[in-house]
Amino acid sequence: MHIISDASLKRPGWVYRRAQSGSFVGSYVFVEPRVNWKHVDGPLLYVSDGSLHWLTYWERIQLFFGWTDVHEIDFKCRR
């Protein structure tokens, strides 16, 4: 996460959203979606647009049995 107060400080390859305080909060844009299975709060999907998505139980079951893949879940989660 990259928090800045001025838009001129934006880094290339990062996506920024304006926070309520007026500052900008940036996250790195991942080329490929990936899942962090060992996250302390449960499986976390890093979506290709830079956002985060907690995997639901149904999505975990689908991934386990091979009924879906990370790219399909990524496509559903992109904004």
Buried (B, 14 or more C-beta within 10 A) or exposed (E): EBEBEEEEEBEEEBBBEEEEEEEBBBBEBBEEBBBBEEEEEEBBBBBBBBBEBEBEEEBBEBBEEEEBEBEBBBEEBEE
